[in-house]
Structure formats: C-alpha cells, structure tokens
Amino acid sequence: MITFTYQYKLKPTWHQEAEINHILDVCKSVYNYALRERKDWLSSRKSSINSCSILTEYIIPADTSYPNYNYQAKNLTIAKKTNPRLKSVNAQVLQQTLKTLDRAFSEMKSLGKGFPRFKKKMRSFVFPAMLKNCLGNNRIKLPQLGWIKIKQSRPYPDGFQAKQARIVRKASGYYLMITFFSSESVPENPIGKRSLGIDAGIESFVATSTGKLIKSPKFLLSSLRELKLLQRRLKKKTRGSNNWLKLQNKIARLHEKIANTRRDWHFKLAHQLCDFTDNIFVEDINFKSCSRGIVRKQSNDSGIGQFINEILPYVCWKRGKYYAKVNKNYTSQECPLCGHIQKKKLSDRKHNCSNCGYQLNRDVAAAPTPSPPGREQEGWVRINSRGANG
C-alpha cells in the first residue's frame, strides 16, 4: 500500500472563503465543547469514594459513562437535528474533529504528552471521503464547497486514487492537502554496495563518513533582526486592532517563509546525499533532548530532527536507497580505524586515538560507517545556501 500527500494552494472565491472560515469556526466549537465534556467528567471523579473534597465533588452522576468518541459522536448526531449551526457543516467533518480530540487523549496516555488544550483558532479540517470524478485541471470538487480553483504546481500521480482532503489555513492563504492511495505493495529497498554514514554534529549540521562537514544556513538567525523589529512594533499597537492584526499576519508570514526555506534546503541536501551512495546510516538519537539543552537554539534553527527522522528516510525510500539507524552509544568514543574506545569531553572536537594515533574531526569520526573513512567522493557539489537566506 502506497500513500502520497500532495499540497496545492487554494484560490477560493469570497463565498468559498467565507464558507471555509465558517466550517473552521464550527469545528472549533465542537472540539472545545467535547474537550470540556471530557474534562468535567474527569474532574468529577477526583474525589475519594469514602470522603468529600473541598475542591471537587460529583457534579456528574456516578453511573454516567465516560464520554469517548462513540458517545460524543452519537450525541453530535442528535444535536444536529435541532441545532442549525451544526447542521450547516458536513457531518463527516465534525466527526473527524471528534476523532482528532480522541487521538490527542490516546497520545496523552501512550506517549506521555500533555493534556489537550482548548483551541482559540482551528487551522484545518478534513473531508474523509472524496467525491467521484473530483479531480480537474487546476480545480477540484469538494463536499459542501463544490468546484474550487487550485494552483496545480505539479500533476496528480498516475494510478492513484484521491482518498481524503484536508484544508489548512496558513498566514499566506489556504492550502489543500490531498491524500492519494494505491493498493500496490512496494518491497523494501535492498542494501547496495556504497555506504555513507551521517552524524548530527554540533559545529556543523551533519558530518559524513567521507570527511565532509556540511554547515546549515542560519535560517532563523538571518531573519532575527527583521523579526525583532516587527515584534517591537507589534508591542506598541492596540491589541485586537486592525494594525495589530496586520502585523500579526506579517510576523506569521515571516515564520512561514523561514520554515519553507529550511524544508526546501533539507530536501535538496537529502537528494544530494542520495546521489553518491546506495546505503545511508544515521545514529538513533532523541533530538527532543537536544532541543532543550545548551545547543537548543542552533538545533531548533537547523531542524536536524526533521531532517534525520522525516525528510531523509522519505527521500531514501523514494530514490530506492537503503536507510537504517544504528546504535548511538560509543560512536563518538570509538576509533573508526582500530575500534579502540577512548573517552572524550564535549569540548574535545578532535579525535586523537591513543592506540593507533589516528586523528580526525570528532563529528566525522562519529559518523556510522561499515568501513574506515577514505577520500571524499568525487563529484560533490555544495548546495547553494544563498537561496536559503533570501
């Protein structure tokens, strides 16, 4: 089974834009109401059975069942019959909103995430089922919205069927994310002959086993002066006024531009790494801890976690390259030539083996590779970072 998600920019009419905003507003109300219902049920169960609490009491009858997804979806169907505001929105869209809340509670328990919060704004909603013959040239037909124009930046994939659509509101406009589905199975990529190890460095973005140190353009830091200027101007505006909203949108557009530039550079780098190797090995690192440590600003600005865990595996799968994670323990202490383990401090940026005398940059030595590092592969072309800063 293969699933692709393509993103296109929407060009809605003023009537369709008003309808999208109305759907987002109703979805926000349904999400917050369902969240409040769950929180009230949990709060009413905090008191002990044999004693009363000063803070919480049984405000809900004891025999009332927990408001899970099935319970809330059934009540939503009943409420749509008498509430014209709920009736004006597609029923499946509202059900997907309840599923989003249910998924948040599941991740809170399984992954240890925080308690779901109330939403001030809803930024997206999903049409889980598409209409027949809904794909057209530079347009698409959606439930409740009808035919809507899109900027078709690339053609639809051949042999795939449109499964669902998500409309996302961003600072630069409205976007449509179409999920295409195919029942064909794809075998795993075989292991090739040439291998490349990649280590997430501190001084550089990544270090390869060929001795290449790739530095990341300062995506956020290069725009920090402009960002601070806009935020200082925003502080002087009256909160909620038209000028305040305009500056808020301008700041959001700048953040979106930084994120798009970073993601574009990541894809170019991933394709470049795949051009000169058949196998790519990376360390299995928890980048969440890096985003909270001493190097948190550099780590968040470079987006190393997004590159290693999301973009690089996808590009390797698409290009037919083998991708694998290896154990990160002792990679920076082990000599890549003789295998001798020697402890180093974080301030030691050079690898100097006391056993064989091999000297190398620490990040390059820590890059996982099945063979000792050799000469840099010929044909390497440095990615132009000027476009990333502009």
C-alpha positions as CSV (number, residue, x, y, z in Angstrom):
1,M,0.0,0.0,0.0
2,I,1.4,3.4,-1.0
3,T,0.1,6.8,0.3
4,F,1.1,10.2,-1.0
5,T,0.1,13.6,0.2
6,Y,0.3,16.5,-2.3
7,Q,-0.1,20.1,-1.3
8,Y,-1.7,22.7,-3.5
9,K,-2.6,26.3,-2.8
10,L,-6.3,27.2,-3.0
11,K,-7.7,30.1,-4.9
12,P,-11.2,30.3,-3.4
13,T,-13.9,32.9,-4.2
14,W,-15.0,35.2,-1.5
15,H,-18.1,33.0,-0.9
16,Q,-16.0,29.8,-0.6
17,E,-13.5,31.6,1.7
18,A,-16.4,32.6,4.0
19,E,-17.7,29.0,4.0
20,I,-14.2,27.7,4.9
21,N,-14.0,30.1,7.8
22,H,-17.5,29.1,9.0
23,I,-16.5,25.4,8.9
24,L,-13.3,26.2,10.9
25,D,-15.3,28.1,13.5
26,V,-17.9,25.4,14.0
27,C,-15.2,22.7,14.2
28,K,-13.5,24.8,16.9
29,S,-16.8,25.0,18.9
30,V,-17.3,21.2,18.6
31,Y,-13.7,20.5,19.7
32,N,-13.9,22.8,22.7
33,Y,-17.3,21.5,23.8
34,A,-16.2,17.9,23.6
35,L,-13.0,18.7,25.5
36,R,-14.9,20.4,28.2
37,E,-17.2,17.4,28.5
38,R,-14.3,15.1,29.0
39,K,-12.6,17.4,31.5
40,D,-15.8,17.8,33.5
41,W,-16.2,14.0,33.7
42,L,-12.6,13.5,34.8
43,S,-12.8,16.3,37.4
44,S,-16.0,14.8,38.9
45,R,-14.1,11.6,39.6
46,K,-11.2,13.1,41.5
47,S,-12.9,12.8,44.9
48,S,-12.4,9.7,47.0
49,I,-15.3,7.3,47.4
50,N,-15.5,7.4,51.2
51,S,-14.9,11.2,51.6
52,C,-15.7,14.5,50.1
53,S,-13.2,17.1,48.8
54,I,-13.3,20.8,49.2
55,L,-12.2,21.3,45.6
56,T,-14.1,18.7,43.6
57,E,-17.4,16.9,44.0
58,Y,-19.5,14.6,41.9
59,I,-21.1,17.2,39.6
60,I,-22.0,14.3,37.2
61,P,-23.9,11.2,38.2
62,A,-21.8,8.3,39.1
63,D,-23.5,6.0,36.6
64,T,-22.6,8.3,33.7
65,S,-20.3,6.6,31.2
66,Y,-17.0,8.2,30.0
67,P,-17.7,10.5,27.0
68,N,-15.5,8.7,24.5
69,Y,-15.6,9.1,20.7
70,N,-18.7,6.8,20.2
71,Y,-20.6,8.6,22.9
72,Q,-19.8,12.1,21.7
73,A,-20.5,11.2,18.0
74,K,-23.9,9.8,18.9
75,N,-24.8,13.0,20.8
76,L,-23.5,15.1,17.9
77,T,-25.9,13.3,15.5
78,I,-28.8,14.1,17.9
79,A,-27.7,17.7,18.3
80,K,-27.5,18.3,14.5
81,K,-31.3,17.7,14.3
82,T,-32.1,20.8,16.5
83,N,-29.0,23.0,16.1
84,P,-29.0,24.8,12.6
85,R,-25.3,25.8,13.1
86,L,-24.1,22.2,13.4
87,K,-26.4,21.2,10.6
88,S,-24.7,23.7,8.2
89,V,-21.4,21.7,8.3
90,N,-20.7,18.4,6.8
91,A,-21.3,15.6,9.4
92,Q,-18.1,13.7,8.5
93,V,-16.0,16.9,9.0
94,L,-17.4,17.2,12.6
95,Q,-16.8,13.5,13.3
96,Q,-13.2,13.9,12.2
97,T,-12.9,16.8,14.7
98,L,-14.0,14.4,17.5
99,K,-11.5,11.8,16.2
100,T,-8.7,14.4,16.5
101,L,-9.6,15.0,20.1
102,D,-9.8,11.3,20.8
103,R,-6.4,10.8,19.2
104,A,-5.0,13.6,21.4
105,F,-6.2,11.8,24.6
106,S,-4.8,8.5,23.3
107,E,-1.4,10.1,22.7
108,M,-1.5,11.7,26.1
109,K,-1.7,8.3,27.7
110,S,0.5,6.3,25.4
111,L,3.2,8.8,24.6
112,G,3.1,10.8,27.8
113,K,2.1,14.1,26.1
114,G,0.4,17.0,27.9
115,F,-3.3,17.4,28.5
116,P,-5.2,18.7,25.3
117,R,-5.9,22.4,25.4
118,F,-8.8,24.5,24.2
119,K,-8.3,26.0,20.8
120,K,-8.5,29.7,20.1
121,K,-8.4,29.0,16.4
122,M,-8.9,25.9,14.3
123,R,-6.5,25.8,11.4
124,S,-7.6,22.8,9.5
125,F,-10.4,20.3,8.9
126,V,-10.7,17.1,6.9
127,F,-13.0,15.7,4.3
128,P,-12.5,11.9,4.9
129,A,-14.3,10.9,1.7
130,M,-13.9,12.4,-1.8
131,L,-16.5,12.8,-4.5
132,K,-16.4,10.8,-7.8
133,N,-14.5,12.5,-10.6
134,C,-13.4,15.2,-8.3
135,L,-10.0,15.9,-9.8
136,G,-10.0,18.5,-12.6
137,N,-7.5,20.7,-14.4
138,N,-6.4,23.4,-11.9
139,R,-9.5,22.7,-9.8
140,I,-11.0,20.1,-7.5
141,K,-14.5,19.3,-6.3
142,L,-15.0,19.1,-2.6
143,P,-18.2,18.3,-0.5
144,Q,-20.1,21.5,0.6
145,L,-17.7,23.7,-1.3
146,G,-18.2,22.5,-4.9
147,W,-15.6,23.2,-7.5
148,I,-12.7,25.2,-6.2
149,K,-9.7,26.5,-8.0
150,I,-6.2,25.4,-7.1
151,K,-2.7,26.3,-8.1
152,Q,-1.7,22.9,-9.6
153,S,2.1,23.2,-9.1
154,R,2.5,19.5,-10.1
155,P,0.3,16.9,-11.8
156,Y,-1.7,14.3,-9.9
157,P,0.1,11.0,-9.5
158,D,-0.9,8.4,-12.1
159,G,-2.5,5.2,-10.9
160,F,-3.5,6.7,-7.6
161,Q,-7.0,7.4,-6.2
162,A,-7.8,10.5,-4.1
163,K,-8.8,9.3,-0.7
164,Q,-9.2,12.4,1.5
165,A,-8.6,16.1,1.5
166,R,-7.5,18.5,4.3
167,I,-7.9,22.3,4.1
168,V,-5.3,24.2,6.1
169,R,-5.4,27.9,6.8
170,K,-1.9,29.5,6.9
171,A,-0.6,33.0,7.1
172,S,-0.1,33.1,3.3
173,G,-3.6,31.7,2.4
174,Y,-5.5,28.5,2.2
175,Y,-3.9,25.2,1.2
176,L,-5.3,21.8,0.2
177,M,-3.6,18.6,1.1
178,I,-4.9,15.7,-0.9
179,T,-4.0,12.1,0.2
180,F,-3.6,9.7,-2.8
181,F,-3.9,6.0,-2.2
182,S,-2.7,2.9,-4.1
183,S,-3.2,-0.7,-3.2
184,E,0.0,-1.8,-4.8
185,S,2.8,-3.0,-2.4
186,V,6.4,-1.9,-2.7
187,P,9.2,-4.1,-1.5
188,E,11.8,-2.7,0.9
189,N,14.9,-1.1,-0.7
190,P,17.8,-3.6,-1.0
191,I,21.2,-3.0,0.5
192,G,23.7,-1.6,-2.1
193,K,27.4,-1.5,-2.4
194,R,28.3,2.1,-1.5
195,S,27.6,3.2,2.1
196,L,27.5,6.6,3.8
197,G,27.4,7.3,7.5
198,I,25.9,10.6,8.8
199,D,26.4,12.1,12.2
200,A,24.5,15.1,13.6
201,G,27.2,17.5,14.5
202,I,27.4,20.4,16.9
203,E,29.7,22.8,14.9
204,S,28.2,21.6,11.6
205,F,24.8,20.5,10.5
206,V,25.9,16.9,9.6
207,A,29.2,15.2,9.2
208,T,29.6,12.4,6.7
209,S,31.9,9.4,6.9
210,T,33.7,10.7,3.8
211,G,35.0,13.6,5.8
212,K,32.5,16.2,4.6
213,L,31.3,18.8,7.1
214,I,28.0,20.4,5.9
215,K,27.1,23.6,7.7
216,S,23.5,24.7,7.8
217,P,22.4,28.2,6.7
218,K,21.1,30.3,9.7
219,F,17.5,30.3,8.7
220,L,16.0,32.0,11.8
221,L,19.1,33.9,12.9
222,S,19.5,35.6,9.5
223,S,15.9,36.9,9.8
224,L,16.1,37.6,13.5
225,R,16.7,41.4,13.1
226,E,13.6,41.8,11.0
227,L,11.6,39.6,13.3
228,K,12.6,41.6,16.4
229,L,11.7,44.9,14.6
230,L,8.2,43.6,13.8
231,Q,7.7,42.4,17.3
232,R,8.7,45.7,18.8
233,R,6.3,47.5,16.5
234,L,3.6,44.9,17.5
235,K,4.1,45.7,21.2
236,K,3.1,49.4,20.6
237,K,-0.1,48.5,18.8
238,T,-3.5,48.2,20.5
239,R,-4.3,44.5,21.0
240,G,-7.1,43.4,18.6
241,S,-6.9,46.5,16.4
242,N,-6.6,46.3,12.6
243,N,-3.0,47.4,12.6
244,W,-2.2,44.8,15.3
245,L,-3.8,42.1,13.2
246,K,-1.9,43.2,10.1
247,L,1.4,43.0,12.0
248,Q,0.5,39.6,13.4
249,N,-0.1,38.3,9.9
250,K,3.2,39.8,8.7
251,I,5.1,38.0,11.5
252,A,3.4,34.8,10.7
253,R,4.3,35.1,7.1
254,L,7.9,35.6,8.0
255,H,7.9,32.5,10.2
256,E,6.3,30.5,7.4
257,K,8.9,31.7,4.9
258,I,11.7,30.6,7.3
259,A,10.1,27.2,7.7
260,N,9.6,26.7,3.9
261,T,13.2,27.7,3.2
262,R,14.5,25.3,5.8
263,R,12.4,22.5,4.5
264,D,13.4,23.2,0.9
265,W,17.1,23.1,1.9
266,H,16.6,19.8,3.7
267,F,15.1,18.2,0.6
268,K,18.0,19.4,-1.6
269,L,20.5,18.1,0.8
270,A,18.8,14.7,1.1
271,H,18.7,14.3,-2.7
272,Q,22.4,15.3,-2.9
273,L,23.4,12.7,-0.3
274,C,21.4,10.0,-2.2
275,D,23.2,10.9,-5.4
276,F,26.6,9.5,-4.2
277,T,25.6,6.4,-2.2
278,D,23.4,3.3,-2.0
279,N,23.1,3.0,1.8
280,I,22.7,5.7,4.4
281,F,23.3,5.0,8.1
282,V,22.4,7.5,10.8
283,E,22.5,7.5,14.6
284,D,19.4,6.8,16.6
285,I,19.3,10.0,18.6
286,N,16.5,11.5,20.6
287,F,16.5,15.1,19.2
288,K,13.9,16.3,21.7
289,S,16.6,16.3,24.4
290,C,18.9,18.3,22.0
291,S,16.2,21.0,21.6
292,R,16.1,21.6,25.3
293,G,19.9,21.6,26.1
294,I,22.7,24.0,25.6
295,V,22.5,23.9,21.8
296,R,18.7,24.2,21.7
297,K,18.8,27.4,19.6
298,Q,21.1,26.0,17.0
299,S,19.3,22.7,17.0
300,N,15.8,24.3,16.5
301,D,17.1,26.7,13.9
302,S,18.7,23.9,11.8
303,G,15.8,21.5,12.1
304,I,18.1,18.5,12.4
305,G,15.4,16.3,13.9
306,Q,13.0,16.9,10.9
307,F,15.8,16.2,8.5
308,I,17.0,12.9,10.1
309,N,13.7,11.4,11.1
310,E,11.3,12.6,8.4
311,I,12.8,14.0,5.2
312,L,15.9,11.8,4.7
313,P,14.0,8.5,5.2
314,Y,11.3,9.6,2.7
315,V,13.8,10.7,0.1
316,C,15.8,7.4,0.5
317,W,12.6,5.4,0.1
318,K,11.6,7.4,-3.0
319,R,15.1,7.1,-4.6
320,G,15.4,3.4,-3.8
321,K,18.2,3.8,-1.3
322,Y,18.7,1.8,1.9
323,Y,18.2,3.8,5.1
324,A,18.9,2.5,8.6
325,K,19.5,3.7,12.1
326,V,22.4,2.4,14.3
327,N,23.0,2.5,18.0
328,K,24.4,5.8,19.1
329,N,26.3,4.5,22.1
330,Y,30.1,5.0,22.0
331,T,30.1,6.3,18.4
332,S,32.0,9.4,19.4
333,Q,34.4,7.5,21.6
334,E,35.2,4.6,19.3
335,C,38.0,4.9,16.8
336,P,36.8,4.3,13.2
337,L,40.1,2.8,12.2
338,C,41.0,0.3,15.0
339,G,37.9,0.3,17.2
340,H,39.6,1.4,20.4
341,I,37.3,3.2,22.8
342,Q,38.6,6.3,24.4
343,K,36.5,8.7,26.4
344,K,36.3,12.4,25.3
345,K,34.9,15.5,26.8
346,L,32.4,17.6,24.9
347,S,35.0,20.3,24.4
348,D,37.3,17.9,22.6
349,R,36.4,18.5,18.9
350,K,39.3,16.4,17.5
351,H,39.5,12.6,17.6
352,N,43.1,11.5,18.5
353,C,43.3,7.8,19.1
354,S,45.8,6.8,21.8
355,N,46.1,3.3,20.4
356,C,46.8,3.8,16.7
357,G,47.4,7.6,16.6
358,Y,44.6,8.2,14.0
359,Q,43.5,11.8,14.0
360,L,40.2,13.1,12.6
361,N,37.4,15.6,13.2
362,R,35.2,14.3,16.0
363,D,31.9,14.6,14.2
364,V,33.4,12.8,11.1
365,A,34.8,10.0,13.3
366,A,31.4,9.6,14.9
367,A,29.6,9.1,11.6
368,P,28.4,5.4,11.4
369,T,30.1,3.6,8.6
370,P,30.9,-0.1,7.9
371,S,34.4,0.8,6.6
372,P,37.1,3.3,7.6
373,P,36.7,6.8,6.2
374,G,38.5,7.4,3.0
375,R,38.8,10.1,0.4
376,E,35.8,12.3,-0.3
377,Q,33.7,11.1,-3.2
378,E,34.2,12.9,-6.4
379,G,31.5,15.0,-8.0
380,W,30.3,16.6,-4.7
381,V,28.5,19.8,-5.3
382,R,28.0,22.2,-2.5
383,I,24.3,23.3,-2.0
384,N,23.9,26.9,-2.7
385,S,22.8,28.5,0.6
386,R,22.1,31.9,-0.8
387,G,18.6,30.9,-1.8
388,A,18.0,29.7,1.8
389,N,18.7,33.1,3.2
390,G,16.7,35.0,0.6
